Structure formats: structure tokens, C-alpha cells
Amino acid sequence: MSDESLSFTPVLSRYSEGHQRFALFLRPFSVTRRLSVTNPYKSGGYLWPGAAAEPTEVDLETLLANAFGRDTPLIGLGEPGESIGVGRIKCSETDWREAVRKLALAAESILVIPSTNDGTKWEIEYLKENGLFRKCIFIMPPSTSLEVAESWQSSIGKVPICMPSYDRKGMVFSVDALGQVAASSDLKVRTTRALVSRIASVSQAPVLQILSYKLTDQPMIRAVGFIGLYSVIATLLGIILLVLVLLLYGC
């Protein structure tokens, strides 16, 4: 999903009043455009047309947004143009808590990157106090960065949920009403289908209807596409060669 600047009043109403299904993305603003991960969808190599143009790395936010359908997007609060991936609802410093309250109640799922950031801690506390942990999927960002690992480890015990020790493969996990880990799965994925499967496997709320995956990043589809495309090219080259031979023979 491309970045989308959403004005506060009409768009907040569309989502918070149940006019459109969606998932909510909560994270400290400090991680925006700072969580690059290896692009798992490049795993098909050059078997797929255009694979050479695919980036080697993508932002974690883009990766997560790709797991949701166009009609059931992943949205969050933020500034216009600050990132590509999650749709944005812009609101003021005085309005953001009310926006989070309304969106959290209306969202079918809530993805959270936990942090000791004051805003994120308030969001997690609000979710816990209002019995919304059932909707939540917590994200441990995959990374080989020492800074990311240290930031995660330093947050353990300082937020109102149990945070597993950091693993560079990353993790999606859910918690019970008391904040204890209920289910978890690593984020070492190579396709959107695998990412969707990981999210669905840990979610305590039904989410499959709002999730989506791309057929074109499936290894088998890429292989079939490779065979089909280059078979057509070979056939066309054969026809052109035959025509040239006939023309030369005719001369």
C-alpha cells in the first residue's frame, strides 16, 4: 500500500465509525524509516520479470502493510509523506490520544511495536486497561543491528506486557489479558503468504478476512512465470528465425 495522507476529521470518522474495515498500527515515531529489513520477496531471484528492480531491503512497515488487503488496510497516525507502507491519519498533538482510542475500538486487529517511548507506553496501557489485548499482535522487528537489539532488551520490564528476549529473526506474538505471552512465531519469512500465516497463527482475534498476500512472490508461481515467459520468447524468436530463413530462401 502506498503512503496515504489522510485528513483527520472525515477519514477518522470513516474508520472509527465502522464504515471501513482496517487494522491499526501503533509504534514509536522514532522508528519510522529506521527499521530496514532484508526484502524476503527477492528470494525468487531473477525468475520473475522485474525482479532485478526489486530493492534488496524494504522498511518493516512496508512489509507489514503488504500483508493487508487494499480494502482492509493497515493504518496509523503520522505525517504526510513520512514513509511508504502504512496509510496515515494526520492529527494534532492534542488529538492523538482520542484518535487512538477511537481507532483501537474500531480496528479488527492492532499491530504494536512495543517501546518505552511515553506515547507507546500510554497506548499499551490503554489497550490493557480496556481489554483490547485480544486484538493485539506485537512486533519484534527483525534486524542484525546492535542498536535495535539493545533498544528492545532495554525495554523489557518497563512496559505493561511480557517482552521476549530479542531474536534477530524477529517475532510476532500475542499476549493474554495480563500481558503474558500467549503465542509467538518468528518473522523469518520469504513470501507474503508466509507473513500472513505467521500473523494469523498468533492472533487471538479472527484476522484472515483482512489479510492478503501476493501470488507473484510465491516461488512456484515465479518458476511457472519464468518458464511461461521465456517459452513464449523462445517461440517468438523461432518464428522470426523461420521467417528470415524463408525470406532468404525465397530470394
N, C-alpha and C positions, 0 to 999 in steps of 0.2 A: 504494500500500500504506500503510495507516495505521500510526502508530508502534506498536511492539510491544515491551514489556519482556520480555526472555527471561532466565530464571534460568540461572546459569552451568552447573551440572552436567548436568541432563538435556538441555537444549537444545544445549549444546556437543557432547554425545555424539551427538545426533540428526544434526547436520550433519557433524561431524568424522569420524564412523564410516560415512558414506555412506548414511545412511537417508533423506536428502532432498537433492535437487539444489539448488544455490544458487550465487550469485555473492557475492564478498566485497568490501566497500567499505572502503578504507583512506584516512584523511585526518587532518590535524592537528585535534584537538578545537577549536582556536581558530576554525575556520571554520564550526562548527555554527551554523545560523540566521543566518549573516552573508554568505551568497552568494545574494542575491536576483537573479533574472533575469526578464526580460520573459516573461510567460506566452505561449508560442507557440501554445497551443491556443485562444486567444481570437481567433485570426485569422479564424474563421468569422463573426465579428461576432454579430449577433442572428438569424442564420439558424436557430439551433438553440434549442429551448426550454430555458430556464435559462441561456442564455449571459450574460444580464445579471448573474447571480450569480457568474460565474467571476471570480477575482481577476485584477487587472492584472499582478501579479507573483507568482512562486512561488519557493520555495527550490530551488537547483540539485539538492539531494539528492532532493527530491520528483520533479523532472524525470527524474532518472536511475532512481529506483525505479519510475517508471511504465513504463519500458522492459522490465521483467522480469515474468514471469507470476506469478500468485498461488501456484502450486505450485512455482515456481523463483525464490524471492525474492532480492533484494539485501539482504545483512545486514552489520552491522558491530558493533564494540564501542562501548558507550556507556551512558549513564544513562537510566533510565525517563523518558519524557515530555519528553526534551530537544528533540525535533524530530518532524516528521511526514514520513514517507517511508521511509527505510531501517529495517528491523527491527533491534532492538538486542539484543545479548547483554551482560549486565552481568557484569563480573568485577573482581577487586581489582587494586590497583596491583602486587601481586607476581605475579599470574597472567596478566596481559595478553600478555606475550611468548609464553608457552606456548600461550595461546588462539590467537594469530595464527599460530604455527607449525602447529598442528593444522588450523585453518580454511584456511590458504593451501594446504596439501597436498591438502585435500579439495575445495576450490572448483573449479568448472568455468571460472570467469573471475574476475579480480581487477581492480577499478577502483580507481585510485590518484590522489589529488590530491597531487602531489609538494610537498615543503616542506623547509626547513632545520630544522624542529622536530626535536628529538632523537629522539622516538618514531617519527616518519615516516621519518627518515633510517635508523634501525635497521631498519624494516620493508623499505625498498627494498634495503638492503644484504643483508638475509636473503633476499629474493626473488632477487637477483642471484647470491649465493653458492650457492643451492640450485637453480639452473637453472629458476626459475619465471617468468622474464620472458615466456616464450611465452604464459602465461595472462593477462598484464597488459595493461590498457588504461589509459593515463594521461590524466588530465583537466586541460585548461587551462580554468579557469572563465571563461565569457563575462561581461564586465562593462564598463561605461563608467567605473567607479571608478578614480581615480588610485592609490588605496591598493592595490587588487588588482593593478594593473599593476606598481607598484613592488615589491610583495612578490614577484611572480613573477620579475621581472627580477633582483632581488637574490639569488634562489635559484640562478640559472644558474651552473654551475661548482662548486656547493657540495653537490650530491647526485650519487650514482653513476649518473646517466643524463644523456644529452644533452637539455637542455630547449630547445625552440624559443623564439625571441623572442616576447614577448607580443603577442597579437592580440585586440582587444576582442570579436571574434566568438566567441572561444573555440576549443577544438580537442580532438579525441580523437586519440591517437596510440599506436603500439606501438613497441617497441624490440627490437633483436636481443640476443643473449647478452652483448654487450659494452656494451649501453646506448645504442647509436646508433639514431636514429630509423629505423624500417623502413617505416612507413606512417602517414599522417595525413589528417584530414578536419576541416573547420570544424564548429562547433556551431551554426551559424545554421539552426535547424530550425523548422518551423511545425506539425509533427504528430509524434505518437509513432512513426508509421511511418517518417518521415524520420530520427528519432533512432535507431531500431532499425537502419536501413540504414547510418547512419554508424558505429555501434558494430561491426556485423558486417563492414563493409568494411575496418576496420583491424585487427581481431582476428586473431591468428595461430593461435588455437585455435577449433574449431567452437563457435559460440555461439547460432546461430539457434534451436535447440530450447529454450533457456532464456529467450529474448527474447519479448516480446509487445507488441502495440500496440492502441490503442482505435480501433474503427471510427468512433465518434461524433465524433472530432476530424478526420476526413478531409473536406476541403472539398466533395467531390462528395456524400458521404453527408449532410452538413449541408444542402446545397442540396436534395437529394431529400427529406430530412426536412421542410424548410421548406415545400416545395411540397405534400407529402402532408398535413402537419398543417393548413395553412391552407386547403387544398382541402376537407378534412373540415369545418373550422369554417364555411367559406362555404356548404357544402351544408346543414349543420345550421341555419344562420341562414335559408337559403332555405326549408327545410321549415317552420321556426317561423313565418316570414312568411306562407307559404301557408296554414298552419293558422289564423292570425289573420284572414287575409282571408276564408277560408271561414266562420269563426265569425261575423265581422261581416256577411257576405253572408247567412248563414243567419238572422241576427236581422232 
